[in-house]
Amino acid sequence: MEIKLDPSRDDLPLMANTSHMLVKHYVLDLEVDFESRIIEGTIVLFFEDGSRFRKQTSSTKETCQLASNKAYKFRTPELCHIPVTNARTTFNVGYSDFVICDKGEEDTSDKDGNHDNQEQASGISSSKYCCDTENHGREDFLLVLDCCDLSVLKVEEVDVAAVPGIEKFIRPSKLTTVSEELRNEIVHELVTLPAVHWRKQLDYFVRCSQAPSCGELFFDTDTWSLQIRKTGAQTATDFPHAIRISYKTKPEGQSVTWTSDQSGRPCVYTMGSPINNRALFPCQEPPVAMSTWQATVRAAASFVVLMSGENSAKPTQLHEGCSSWHYYVTMPMPASTFTIAVGCWTEVVPKKWSSNDLMIERPFPLSETDCRYVGVCSHMEYPCRFQNAAATTQKVIPHRVFAPGCLKGVCQEILLRLLPPCLSAAHSVLGSHPFSRLDILIVPANFSSLGMASPHIIFLSQSTLTGRSHLCGPRLCHEIAHTWFGLAIGARDWTEEWLSEGFATHLEDVFWAEAQQLAPHDAEEQRELRACLRWHRLRDELRNSPEEMQVLRPSKEKTGHVSDSGASVVKHGLNPEKNFMQVHYLKGYFLLRFLARRLGDKTYFSFLRKFVHKFHGQLILSQDFLQMLLENIPEEKRPDLSVENIFQDWLESSGIPKLGVETFPGQPCAHPWESPDPEPPLS
């Protein structure tokens, strides 16, 4: 069924054709310019088409045909001099299940910096594209990346075969001359290296990213995507598996925020906005496109660059007044989790640790020789901490705190002392920390949330510090919980936000009680008080919000479905109301609270550790969690529980389930899901 969408209204398009090609690794080489408020540089993408693309199916051919026949006009490589046509580049991508309909705004491509090597943008008409004489009428494969508010300057194929020493990645074969097939074979061998060789792999990714070009590629951009093709490459298998994109961000791009910190110094950070990172770099946004990355970022020497990375990067001076920072990750994650912050941050160090403080444990870095495997993981291969015996016993991972200089004192007094017990509490509940280290950054005052968790780095609002430990502690625990639920275990469909926020909200109380070392009675009293406050907050929100925005699984049975190409949409992804709602946090929290009480805390958290061990490093849907949970509930405790019932009562309905299973704290005459008084009509 074809679904017509208006992206300007409330649905976020994910345009990348991930069913054809998947990005396995990104190499970014960027420079941050605060005067122009632009990040400029290159990104090299290494692809794998996978065995399912070796034989082009009829549906794939149909998808390519539909995409090809649209009136795209492409920027041409330097050697092609074809006049620009005046035809409008329509944004009407004919994937088999989704059609994204453009409103028909004026073509501004010549104003956006989306040019080739010529002074004026060149293009090819749709008739030229559809009937290329060199292809004898056959269609070229079209690579589609998610892209918004970027000035794409050039796209080129990378000649990985020119890298010295790369011949060791070529399997014995009959390939004796440099060809597209040989270059793609090299990339395939590189991206599929065993995890034990991760250092060598990262090294060769960098070498390949710096290799010379072996030809520019046709490209064009529109509102939500970057489309790339190579003449004569008719399938994903034929398309270059290593491409380099030169580009600039735009000051107005929604993925980055240019501002000043609390000390009045300029800074920039990524927002985790509704459009994620597509205005920071061209990428594949669908969660299924799990990749690794490494980035070199240059900035003035007075700035500190923090990023999602496994290493605690230190600056390298390039020349007077300019430094370079390098980060990498080896655990595949969606591109939307990539985070960067550049500013005049101060590292906050403790004044003096007393004997009563939980000391920071020595780090246990992963190496290629000391991994002792302590179980079998179900995820794709990478150097996993769950398989490292030393990491499994590390209660407190190495951590750093950064903030503007004016907040150094309060961070020393509050945040630094909270981190070790909160990290230790999380470990005691869920086991191994998925990531080897953690940075905390106190972000500028315009940050629109209390916190945001990304791999290896957490953003905290300065307002969490004003509430002393009683506000900072629970929020810190909430963001630490996202390390497991949201990052190590991600939602396969972004509409199932409760799988991240509901879990983090439920676990923050558990972590915080453990961090305070409360007696069982006091911990229960604290949890009940917080549950009561959340109940009133949820009830008020449901009274004053549209019913369709109260549903945790709005796509219902179509959750997780994509088009033949891999394109999809995030329902309500661009609706501004969604940014101010907490229904996924609170309704998800009450569902998990209900399930935990049905099982009993001991059984529930024992199950949760099993679930984390089974699904870390993977993407899940609601049924993955619910099915495994119900298998762990004795028959006598689940006469009315099933995945279908929970879907119907909790995830696919507005309002609150009418389940009279216990008395809600503070409401002695009411069920936990019902108000003691009649609800007033919605305004």
Steps between C-alpha positions, in 0.01 A plus 500: 500500500636840407502758779511865400661723756556868545833530685432868576214392725598242758671191354876469473623323184790254520604498136816285493457183292653275766356183346748540215815623674596546864765736632735297718746776593533879480827693498449871563763769454352831615595855591292719730482872414327708766516823301291363215316246718584227253646152532678408179689197376454154360329178594594164351236228506591130476210283384408135500221384273474156659407165352139604451616750239717260299196405298279792413140411569210618293389728784842659510493556126157654533621731776803612300279558197257713699776705659677539166198625310446797728610843386824513697764729361852405595813704557746373242865417542755749378550343157130509413372830364127470463279811515279548803137430432225711649297198598395494865665223703193343655517319832268217414697183554309206369597230745250222492340574837572867568469816296631819651308791349667838463296816529665644191715774645739683274819326389782658699772250418713769340495696827582217737859434400411160354740535208752290321854613414371761256403850602140436395302193596473250219225246466359234276145492386267218591497385139880475500487301823229262389647430156875509539649398167802350674267262686294423189182607680563308822456672836779587745477411867410800718654530846284710731637646825319701767611861471352837597636856514844400371699655216636200313800608293628178343444124505773266378595136495801412717776295342560265792716280275764775501564469877844346571471156658133462410577191292483290820123555495460347154397138498681271257296536183521558130484876550823627353409856401365791702126515446180590683466136596848494651448822697169371635664170592760693701231694687309178569807336650573811706152541650475128582833465682468300824449716810839400641660709221309819580815713535625395157154557358480857630848572367410384151171687506698821551751409227220422257318823587811693391543309174474689170179533307436275203213707363228740603140381528173659394300635794209719595336613823147590590315571823574173676754303299819477298478280190814362338556290190784373284452456128489130417457377860162332472483314832613554858772240441638708211485830688821629667524374858723786615395857421625836627266797543631855540246724669421788734237532768271802504464729803126437504533120483283340768751231597746743659460788742738797490484701820700631796567319826429631849837681499416682177736296282386366158416130469314255281333169578265252335143512625363152441228694319205339321704483179797343682840533326404547135583873523842411646609247237339297217413162645254215522252593773287182528598321823579180307804676351724423796856612436828587664683828453814699560542875473778754493381846602709816473427815698680796651743392771291664774210260437434151634338244269283234665338222300346156508818297512660214690825689554558799727644713222776751561576793267779488244642839402500537120638851484491805719146565614348178362454155655365169377296242693437140397227264629380154394240236585508126428146415611253539210221747580251711303643824357243693702694420819813687382556810716753781497556808717769764451559779748733656753414233753695450822567149624376480858726297729431414865655721765574201718338160535421398857501145629119508496483560127476210260834502324524491123618159391789454264389466139497166323561596136413247236801363321557247227663247732332502842134430412368197686160405366239442768194429290353502154356821357230517235602830340724562200867457580683783678735525805222457757549583868247233592757248378785652700537340843674804647231738375220293654632575851571870441240679710615854422629581153752785447319831475563871454292812559516811281328832557542874445752641745232682701334168593816318604438536873144369505600208275778408743263517793203314351556323171843347555390344829182356348657330199679205666204383715254542210721303261554231763125479566428449130757222484348327802158496332583425135857371494778595256517858382461486119747786451857526629493863613273801553522877461245734659455847353298781658349651187400865441188651649302474175506119519133401480509190720632389837736252338591301191697177480724403208774237472777589746361847575207647693373857472355640824309823545642743753156505664564149635775650716268754663301223664810358663525121516122450521454621142842430354519141629175366347564678170853362486362151568242547223768584244727218619206261452490602133843340463316167507153600376524737207865448404622143562144386428320720250150516357473366146220749440534850644129522571555251784666765710373342819761225461759765581326762714264272691787275606726791597222656710428171676868424563595845626311437826666161544849633428452805720377300799799267461741794465369647827526157664148536638344237721231297317214677680641846424570408139142380454362814661707718269391305192132527601526874548659543158235273346227717649655817354534336160138383511373855543732626225385229258132558578537873437679439170237259375226749582661763280647316203360354175405135530718396205804638685431280805564172318834329564484284186329727246585286195350191669545186286710699250761583762842424360375478141698675226470529124681263266788748492518533878344848509243575770351781704485581870137571582462837675878539471474868406198589712617782732260387774688174537810676633305617802323175582613239753245230426770259375693556821208474742266251339798277423611535861162392636489200266838382628400572859189291449701210352769517770235479772332209328829306498650637819812717496745216549364297209453806278853637535649154464310476172615848398866398533431197279325724249794743489745216450294358213416819312789742558648625176167445322182680400168380639126545470255492790411137440863392547491625858144393579530149361816426695351653815181295484705185457649576843166554676350190665163397358316587820623861480396570141144379441409833335838587352599455138693703246174574318325620818791726596509642148128572512479635857831684530678567173234547234234692693478856621437579865589266784408130531221422744680222685397469863797303622614706797424811698692799372718680758323802640166401344352250748165478322623474146657247276849596383382581152182688593437839654298500827289782357322521166729643236401843366440517125801569283542868422 
